[in-house]
Amino acid sequence: MDGKQRNDIEIGAYVVIVLKKDQSSGELTEGNVKNILTNYSFHPHGIKVRLEDGKVGRVKEILE
């Protein structure tokens, strides 16, 4: 799944995100979701989440 639908993302899910500083390079970061920060049900660039390690970015792919 591509992470654009809020309903697809659950707390604790293992996801791939792109951090704000990495948007131009496209470098990806993996981790488990701690909080879902986007309130809308859909976002075209991916739902914004905070990982358990504190990093914040938009979900590009949901792995588990």
PyMOL Python script that loads the backbone (N, CA, C, O; Angstrom):
from pymol import cmd

cmd.read_pdbstr("""\
ATOM      1  N   MET A   1       0.840  -1.190   0.000  1.00  0.00           N
ATOM      2  CA  MET A   1       0.000   0.000   0.000  1.00  0.00           C
ATOM      3  C   MET A   1       0.880   1.248   0.000  1.00  0.00           C
ATOM      4  O   MET A   1       2.009   1.230   0.491  1.00  0.00           O
ATOM      5  N   ASP A   2       0.345   2.317  -0.555  1.00  0.00           N
ATOM      6  CA  ASP A   2       1.170   3.503  -0.789  1.00  0.00           C
ATOM      7  C   ASP A   2       1.124   4.561   0.311  1.00  0.00           C
ATOM      8  O   ASP A   2       1.870   5.537   0.228  1.00  0.00           O
ATOM      9  N   GLY A   3       0.294   4.417   1.327  1.00  0.00           N
ATOM     10  CA  GLY A   3       0.317   5.351   2.454  1.00  0.00           C
ATOM     11  C   GLY A   3      -0.418   6.655   2.239  1.00  0.00           C
ATOM     12  O   GLY A   3      -0.201   7.608   2.987  1.00  0.00           O
ATOM     13  N   LYS A   4      -1.279   6.726   1.242  1.00  0.00           N
ATOM     14  CA  LYS A   4      -2.035   7.956   0.991  1.00  0.00           C
ATOM     15  C   LYS A   4      -3.379   7.973   1.715  1.00  0.00           C
ATOM     16  O   LYS A   4      -3.986   9.033   1.872  1.00  0.00           O
ATOM     17  N   GLN A   5      -3.845   6.804   2.155  1.00  0.00           N
ATOM     18  CA  GLN A   5      -5.107   6.687   2.869  1.00  0.00           C
ATOM     19  C   GLN A   5      -4.826   6.506   4.362  1.00  0.00           C
ATOM     20  O   GLN A   5      -4.101   5.592   4.754  1.00  0.00           O
ATOM     21  N   ARG A   6      -5.399   7.375   5.188  1.00  0.00           N
ATOM     22  CA  ARG A   6      -5.166   7.321   6.634  1.00  0.00           C
ATOM     23  C   ARG A   6      -5.636   5.993   7.223  1.00  0.00           C
ATOM     24  O   ARG A   6      -5.002   5.459   8.132  1.00  0.00           O
ATOM     25  N   ASN A   7      -6.756   5.453   6.703  1.00  0.00           N
ATOM     26  CA  ASN A   7      -7.314   4.202   7.233  1.00  0.00           C
ATOM     27  C   ASN A   7      -6.383   3.005   7.050  1.00  0.00           C
ATOM     28  O   ASN A   7      -6.524   2.005   7.754  1.00  0.00           O
ATOM     29  N   ASP A   8      -5.438   3.090   6.121  1.00  0.00           N
ATOM     30  CA  ASP A   8      -4.519   1.979   5.863  1.00  0.00           C
ATOM     31  C   ASP A   8      -3.378   1.912   6.882  1.00  0.00           C
ATOM     32  O   ASP A   8      -2.683   0.900   6.970  1.00  0.00           O
ATOM     33  N   ILE A   9      -3.182   2.993   7.655  1.00  0.00           N
ATOM     34  CA  ILE A   9      -2.030   3.094   8.555  1.00  0.00           C
ATOM     35  C   ILE A   9      -2.480   2.879   9.998  1.00  0.00           C
ATOM     36  O   ILE A   9      -3.426   3.515  10.463  1.00  0.00           O
ATOM     37  N   GLU A  10      -1.807   1.991  10.689  1.00  0.00           N
ATOM     38  CA  GLU A  10      -2.119   1.700  12.087  1.00  0.00           C
ATOM     39  C   GLU A  10      -0.906   2.006  12.951  1.00  0.00           C
ATOM     40  O   GLU A  10       0.233   1.935  12.490  1.00  0.00           O
ATOM     41  N   ILE A  11      -1.163   2.347  14.215  1.00  0.00           N
ATOM     42  CA  ILE A  11      -0.083   2.547  15.178  1.00  0.00           C
ATOM     43  C   ILE A  11       0.701   1.235  15.279  1.00  0.00           C
ATOM     44  O   ILE A  11       0.107   0.166  15.418  1.00  0.00           O
ATOM     45  N   GLY A  12       2.014   1.314  15.209  1.00  0.00           N
ATOM     46  CA  GLY A  12       2.860   0.130  15.284  1.00  0.00           C
ATOM     47  C   GLY A  12       3.194  -0.480  13.938  1.00  0.00           C
ATOM     48  O   GLY A  12       4.039  -1.372  13.858  1.00  0.00           O
ATOM     49  N   ALA A  13       2.546  -0.015  12.872  1.00  0.00           N
ATOM     50  CA  ALA A  13       2.812  -0.558  11.538  1.00  0.00           C
ATOM     51  C   ALA A  13       4.237  -0.219  11.110  1.00  0.00           C
ATOM     52  O   ALA A  13       4.757   0.844  11.448  1.00  0.00           O
ATOM     53  N   TYR A  14       4.863  -1.126  10.367  1.00  0.00           N
ATOM     54  CA  TYR A  14       6.215  -0.901   9.844  1.00  0.00           C
ATOM     55  C   TYR A  14       6.080  -0.248   8.479  1.00  0.00           C
ATOM     56  O   TYR A  14       5.504  -0.827   7.559  1.00  0.00           O
ATOM     57  N   VAL A  15       6.617   0.966   8.352  1.00  0.00           N
ATOM     58  CA  VAL A  15       6.417   1.766   7.137  1.00  0.00           C
ATOM     59  C   VAL A  15       7.731   2.331   6.613  1.00  0.00           C
ATOM     60  O   VAL A  15       8.749   2.340   7.304  1.00  0.00           O
ATOM     61  N   VAL A  16       7.675   2.799   5.376  1.00  0.00           N
ATOM     62  CA  VAL A  16       8.780   3.535   4.756  1.00  0.00           C
ATOM     63  C   VAL A  16       8.302   4.971   4.602  1.00  0.00           C
ATOM     64  O   VAL A  16       7.234   5.214   4.039  1.00  0.00           O
ATOM     65  N   ILE A  17       9.093   5.937   5.106  1.00  0.00           N
ATOM     66  CA  ILE A  17       8.727   7.347   5.009  1.00  0.00           C
ATOM     67  C   ILE A  17       9.833   8.132   4.318  1.00  0.00           C
ATOM     68  O   ILE A  17      10.971   7.674   4.204  1.00  0.00           O
ATOM     69  N   VAL A  18       9.468   9.328   3.858  1.00  0.00           N
ATOM     70  CA  VAL A  18      10.469  10.277   3.373  1.00  0.00           C
ATOM     71  C   VAL A  18      10.434  11.465   4.325  1.00  0.00           C
ATOM     72  O   VAL A  18       9.379  12.058   4.552  1.00  0.00           O
ATOM     73  N   LEU A  19      11.583  11.807   4.874  1.00  0.00           N
ATOM     74  CA  LEU A  19      11.699  12.954   5.772  1.00  0.00           C
ATOM     75  C   LEU A  19      11.670  14.244   4.959  1.00  0.00           C
ATOM     76  O   LEU A  19      11.999  14.240   3.773  1.00  0.00           O
ATOM     77  N   LYS A  20      11.278  15.347   5.594  1.00  0.00           N
ATOM     78  CA  LYS A  20      11.206  16.647   4.908  1.00  0.00           C
ATOM     79  C   LYS A  20      12.554  16.987   4.265  1.00  0.00           C
ATOM     80  O   LYS A  20      12.599  17.432   3.118  1.00  0.00           O
ATOM     81  N   LYS A  21      13.647  16.780   4.999  1.00  0.00           N
ATOM     82  CA  LYS A  21      14.981  17.128   4.484  1.00  0.00           C
ATOM     83  C   LYS A  21      15.408  16.227   3.322  1.00  0.00           C
ATOM     84  O   LYS A  21      16.315  16.579   2.568  1.00  0.00           O
ATOM     85  N   ASP A  22      14.764  15.075   3.175  1.00  0.00           N
ATOM     86  CA  ASP A  22      15.141  14.116   2.133  1.00  0.00           C
ATOM     87  C   ASP A  22      14.194  14.131   0.934  1.00  0.00           C
ATOM     88  O   ASP A  22      14.332  13.299   0.037  1.00  0.00           O
ATOM     89  N   GLN A  23      13.237  15.060   0.899  1.00  0.00           N
ATOM     90  CA  GLN A  23      12.266  15.077  -0.196  1.00  0.00           C
ATOM     91  C   GLN A  23      12.935  15.285  -1.555  1.00  0.00           C
ATOM     92  O   GLN A  23      12.516  14.689  -2.547  1.00  0.00           O
ATOM     93  N   SER A  24      13.957  16.116  -1.606  1.00  0.00           N
ATOM     94  CA  SER A  24      14.617  16.369  -2.894  1.00  0.00           C
ATOM     95  C   SER A  24      15.464  15.185  -3.350  1.00  0.00           C
ATOM     96  O   SER A  24      15.538  14.903  -4.545  1.00  0.00           O
ATOM     97  N   SER A  25      16.097  14.497  -2.418  1.00  0.00           N
ATOM     98  CA  SER A  25      16.953  13.359  -2.780  1.00  0.00           C
ATOM     99  C   SER A  25      16.154  12.061  -2.902  1.00  0.00           C
ATOM    100  O   SER A  25      16.572  11.134  -3.596  1.00  0.00           O
ATOM    101  N   GLY A  26      15.007  11.998  -2.227  1.00  0.00           N
ATOM    102  CA  GLY A  26      14.199  10.789  -2.265  1.00  0.00           C
ATOM    103  C   GLY A  26      14.669   9.701  -1.322  1.00  0.00           C
ATOM    104  O   GLY A  26      14.175   8.576  -1.388  1.00  0.00           O
ATOM    105  N   GLU A  27      15.622  10.013  -0.436  1.00  0.00           N
ATOM    106  CA  GLU A  27      16.111   9.022   0.520  1.00  0.00           C
ATOM    107  C   GLU A  27      14.980   8.607   1.458  1.00  0.00           C
ATOM    108  O   GLU A  27      14.226   9.450   1.944  1.00  0.00           O
ATOM    109  N   LEU A  28      14.869   7.308   1.707  1.00  0.00           N
ATOM    110  CA  LEU A  28      13.775   6.779   2.509  1.00  0.00           C
ATOM    111  C   LEU A  28      14.261   6.301   3.869  1.00  0.00           C
ATOM    112  O   LEU A  28      15.426   5.940   4.037  1.00  0.00           O
ATOM    113  N   THR A  29      13.344   6.303   4.842  1.00  0.00           N
ATOM    114  CA  THR A  29      13.627   5.877   6.206  1.00  0.00           C
ATOM    115  C   THR A  29      12.549   4.876   6.611  1.00  0.00           C
ATOM    116  O   THR A  29      11.376   5.058   6.283  1.00  0.00           O
ATOM    117  N   GLU A  30      12.943   3.820   7.322  1.00  0.00           N
ATOM    118  CA  GLU A  30      11.985   2.808   7.763  1.00  0.00           C
ATOM    119  C   GLU A  30      11.819   2.866   9.272  1.00  0.00           C
ATOM    120  O   GLU A  30      12.727   3.271   9.997  1.00  0.00           O
ATOM    121  N   GLY A  31      10.640   2.454   9.732  1.00  0.00           N
ATOM    122  CA  GLY A  31      10.399   2.396  11.169  1.00  0.00           C
ATOM    123  C   GLY A  31       8.949   2.090  11.475  1.00  0.00           C
ATOM    124  O   GLY A  31       8.118   1.942  10.579  1.00  0.00           O
ATOM    125  N   ASN A  32       8.661   1.997  12.789  1.00  0.00           N
ATOM    126  CA  ASN A  32       7.310   1.715  13.253  1.00  0.00           C
ATOM    127  C   ASN A  32       6.591   3.008  13.614  1.00  0.00           C
ATOM    128  O   ASN A  32       7.187   3.915  14.195  1.00  0.00           O
ATOM    129  N   VAL A  33       5.308   3.091  13.269  1.00  0.00           N
ATOM    130  CA  VAL A  33       4.497   4.286  13.505  1.00  0.00           C
ATOM    131  C   VAL A  33       4.185   4.428  14.991  1.00  0.00           C
ATOM    132  O   VAL A  33       3.689   3.499  15.628  1.00  0.00           O
ATOM    133  N   LYS A  34       4.485   5.609  15.530  1.00  0.00           N
ATOM    134  CA  LYS A  34       4.124   5.940  16.921  1.00  0.00           C
ATOM    135  C   LYS A  34       2.855   6.793  16.937  1.00  0.00           C
ATOM    136  O   LYS A  34       1.952   6.540  17.735  1.00  0.00           O
ATOM    137  N   ASN A  35       2.778   7.807  16.058  1.00  0.00           N
ATOM    138  CA  ASN A  35       1.613   8.692  15.967  1.00  0.00           C
ATOM    139  C   ASN A  35       1.298   8.970  14.511  1.00  0.00           C
ATOM    140  O   ASN A  35       2.193   9.021  13.667  1.00  0.00           O
ATOM    141  N   ILE A  36       0.011   9.150  14.222  1.00  0.00           N
ATOM    142  CA  ILE A  36      -0.430   9.604  12.905  1.00  0.00           C
ATOM    143  C   ILE A  36      -0.722  11.090  13.047  1.00  0.00           C
ATOM    144  O   ILE A  36      -1.558  11.479  13.862  1.00  0.00           O
ATOM    145  N   LEU A  37      -0.047  11.925  12.268  1.00  0.00           N
ATOM    146  CA  LEU A  37      -0.132  13.371  12.432  1.00  0.00           C
ATOM    147  C   LEU A  37      -1.120  14.039  11.476  1.00  0.00           C
ATOM    148  O   LEU A  37      -1.627  15.118  11.780  1.00  0.00           O
ATOM    149  N   THR A  38      -1.402  13.424  10.335  1.00  0.00           N
ATOM    150  CA  THR A  38      -2.354  13.989   9.375  1.00  0.00           C
ATOM    151  C   THR A  38      -3.768  13.648   9.813  1.00  0.00           C
ATOM    152  O   THR A  38      -4.078  12.487  10.077  1.00  0.00           O
ATOM    153  N   ASN A  39      -4.636  14.672   9.890  1.00  0.00           N
ATOM    154  CA  ASN A  39      -6.022  14.444  10.300  1.00  0.00           C
ATOM    155  C   ASN A  39      -6.938  14.094   9.141  1.00  0.00           C
ATOM    156  O   ASN A  39      -7.995  13.497   9.350  1.00  0.00           O
ATOM    157  N   TYR A  40      -6.554  14.452   7.922  1.00  0.00           N
ATOM    158  CA  TYR A  40      -7.384  14.164   6.749  1.00  0.00           C
ATOM    159  C   TYR A  40      -7.346  12.672   6.428  1.00  0.00           C
ATOM    160  O   TYR A  40      -6.372  11.991   6.747  1.00  0.00           O
ATOM    161  N   SER A  41      -8.406  12.166   5.797  1.00  0.00           N
ATOM    162  CA  SER A  41      -8.474  10.745   5.460  1.00  0.00           C
ATOM    163  C   SER A  41      -7.586  10.387   4.273  1.00  0.00           C
ATOM    164  O   SER A  41      -7.244   9.220   4.079  1.00  0.00           O
ATOM    165  N   PHE A  42      -7.207  11.409   3.463  1.00  0.00           N
ATOM    166  CA  PHE A  42      -6.366  11.187   2.284  1.00  0.00           C
ATOM    167  C   PHE A  42      -5.411  12.364   2.131  1.00  0.00           C
ATOM    168  O   PHE A  42      -5.784  13.510   2.379  1.00  0.00           O
ATOM    169  N   HIS A  43      -4.178  12.077   1.724  1.00  0.00           N
ATOM    170  CA  HIS A  43      -3.225  13.122   1.369  1.00  0.00           C
ATOM    171  C   HIS A  43      -2.436  12.637   0.158  1.00  0.00           C
ATOM    172  O   HIS A  43      -1.885  11.537   0.184  1.00  0.00           O
ATOM    173  N   PRO A  44      -2.374  13.448  -0.913  1.00  0.00           N
ATOM    174  CA  PRO A  44      -1.744  12.992  -2.161  1.00  0.00           C
ATOM    175  C   PRO A  44      -0.251  12.697  -2.052  1.00  0.00           C
ATOM    176  O   PRO A  44       0.284  11.942  -2.864  1.00  0.00           O
ATOM    177  N   HIS A  45       0.434  13.281  -1.059  1.00  0.00           N
ATOM    178  CA  HIS A  45       1.875  13.041  -0.896  1.00  0.00           C
ATOM    179  C   HIS A  45       2.176  12.024   0.192  1.00  0.00           C
ATOM    180  O   HIS A  45       3.341  11.742   0.471  1.00  0.00           O
ATOM    181  N   GLY A  46       1.144  11.473   0.807  1.00  0.00           N
ATOM    182  CA  GLY A  46       1.318  10.493   1.876  1.00  0.00           C
ATOM    183  C   GLY A  46       0.925  11.070   3.220  1.00  0.00           C
ATOM    184  O   GLY A  46       1.077  12.267   3.465  1.00  0.00           O
ATOM    185  N   ILE A  47       0.421  10.215   4.083  1.00  0.00           N
ATOM    186  CA  ILE A  47       0.010  10.607   5.429  1.00  0.00           C
ATOM    187  C   ILE A  47       1.257  10.874   6.264  1.00  0.00           C
ATOM    188  O   ILE A  47       2.210  10.096   6.232  1.00  0.00           O
ATOM    189  N   LYS A  48       1.248  11.977   7.014  1.00  0.00           N
ATOM    190  CA  LYS A  48       2.404  12.325   7.851  1.00  0.00           C
ATOM    191  C   LYS A  48       2.314  11.566   9.180  1.00  0.00           C
ATOM    192  O   LYS A  48       1.275  11.560   9.841  1.00  0.00           O
ATOM    193  N   VAL A  49       3.430  10.927   9.553  1.00  0.00           N
ATOM    194  CA  VAL A  49       3.492  10.144  10.787  1.00  0.00           C
ATOM    195  C   VAL A  49       4.773  10.462  11.555  1.00  0.00           C
ATOM    196  O   VAL A  49       5.736  10.991  11.000  1.00  0.00           O
ATOM    197  N   ARG A  50       4.760  10.126  12.846  1.00  0.00           N
ATOM    198  CA  ARG A  50       5.974  10.162  13.679  1.00  0.00           C
ATOM    199  C   ARG A  50       6.333   8.717  13.981  1.00  0.00           C
ATOM    200  O   ARG A  50       5.488   7.938  14.423  1.00  0.00           O
ATOM    201  N   LEU A  51       7.590   8.360  13.741  1.00  0.00           N
ATOM    202  CA  LEU A  51       8.069   7.012  14.037  1.00  0.00           C
ATOM    203  C   LEU A  51       8.435   6.904  15.506  1.00  0.00           C
ATOM    204  O   LEU A  51       8.544   7.917  16.196  1.00  0.00           O
ATOM    205  N   GLU A  52       8.626   5.680  15.991  1.00  0.00           N
ATOM    206  CA  GLU A  52       8.969   5.448  17.392  1.00  0.00           C
ATOM    207  C   GLU A  52      10.295   6.097  17.779  1.00  0.00           C
ATOM    208  O   GLU A  52      10.515   6.398  18.953  1.00  0.00           O
ATOM    209  N   ASP A  53      11.188   6.318  16.800  1.00  0.00           N
ATOM    210  CA  ASP A  53      12.476   6.970  17.096  1.00  0.00           C
ATOM    211  C   ASP A  53      12.382   8.495  17.024  1.00  0.00           C
ATOM    212  O   ASP A  53      13.389   9.183  17.189  1.00  0.00           O
ATOM    213  N   GLY A  54      11.164   9.035  16.777  1.00  0.00           N
ATOM    214  CA  GLY A  54      10.948  10.478  16.782  1.00  0.00           C
ATOM    215  C   GLY A  54      11.006  11.144  15.420  1.00  0.00           C
ATOM    216  O   GLY A  54      10.688  12.328  15.311  1.00  0.00           O
ATOM    217  N   LYS A  55      11.398  10.433  14.388  1.00  0.00           N
ATOM    218  CA  LYS A  55      11.478  11.019  13.046  1.00  0.00           C
ATOM    219  C   LYS A  55      10.071  11.220  12.482  1.00  0.00           C
ATOM    220  O   LYS A  55       9.178  10.401  12.700  1.00  0.00           O
ATOM    221  N   VAL A  56       9.891  12.331  11.750  1.00  0.00           N
ATOM    222  CA  VAL A  56       8.591  12.677  11.175  1.00  0.00           C
ATOM    223  C   VAL A  56       8.716  12.752   9.660  1.00  0.00           C
ATOM    224  O   VAL A  56       9.644  13.365   9.133  1.00  0.00           O
ATOM    225  N   GLY A  57       7.774  12.123   8.967  1.00  0.00           N
ATOM    226  CA  GLY A  57       7.787  12.172   7.508  1.00  0.00           C
ATOM    227  C   GLY A  57       6.494  11.635   6.931  1.00  0.00           C
ATOM    228  O   GLY A  57       5.590  11.229   7.662  1.00  0.00           O
ATOM    229  N   ARG A  58       6.421  11.638   5.611  1.00  0.00           N
ATOM    230  CA  ARG A  58       5.220  11.155   4.916  1.00  0.00           C
ATOM    231  C   ARG A  58       5.420   9.710   4.458  1.00  0.00           C
ATOM    232  O   ARG A  58       6.470   9.342   3.930  1.00  0.00           O
ATOM    233  N   VAL A  59       4.385   8.909   4.676  1.00  0.00           N
ATOM    234  CA  VAL A  59       4.438   7.483   4.355  1.00  0.00           C
ATOM    235  C   VAL A  59       4.460   7.296   2.839  1.00  0.00           C
ATOM    236  O   VAL A  59       3.614   7.828   2.120  1.00  0.00           O
ATOM    237  N   LYS A  60       5.439   6.534   2.371  1.00  0.00           N
ATOM    238  CA  LYS A  60       5.549   6.184   0.962  1.00  0.00           C
ATOM    239  C   LYS A  60       5.112   4.745   0.709  1.00  0.00           C
ATOM    240  O   LYS A  60       4.641   4.414  -0.379  1.00  0.00           O
ATOM    241  N   GLU A  61       5.272   3.886   1.729  1.00  0.00           N
ATOM    242  CA  GLU A  61       4.889   2.486   1.572  1.00  0.00           C
ATOM    243  C   GLU A  61       4.639   1.878   2.942  1.00  0.00           C
ATOM    244  O   GLU A  61       5.338   2.189   3.906  1.00  0.00           O
ATOM    245  N   ILE A  62       3.643   1.013   3.022  1.00  0.00           N
ATOM    246  CA  ILE A  62       3.346   0.286   4.249  1.00  0.00           C
ATOM    247  C   ILE A  62       3.853  -1.138   4.050  1.00  0.00           C
ATOM    248  O   ILE A  62       3.400  -1.850   3.153  1.00  0.00           O
ATOM    249  N   LEU A  63       4.797  -1.544   4.896  1.00  0.00           N
ATOM    250  CA  LEU A  63       5.404  -2.868   4.744  1.00  0.00           C
ATOM    251  C   LEU A  63       4.684  -3.934   5.564  1.00  0.00           C
ATOM    252  O   LEU A  63       4.524  -5.061   5.094  1.00  0.00           O
ATOM    253  N   GLU A  64       4.247  -3.606   6.774  1.00  0.00           N
ATOM    254  CA  GLU A  64       3.523  -4.569   7.627  1.00  0.00           C
ATOM    255  C   GLU A  64       2.430  -3.869   8.380  1.00  0.00           C
ATOM    256  O   GLU A  64       1.708  -4.501   9.150  1.00  0.00           O
TER     257      GLU A  64
END
""", "prot")
cmd.dss("prot")
cmd.show_as("cartoon", "prot")
cmd.util.cbc("prot")
cmd.orient("prot")
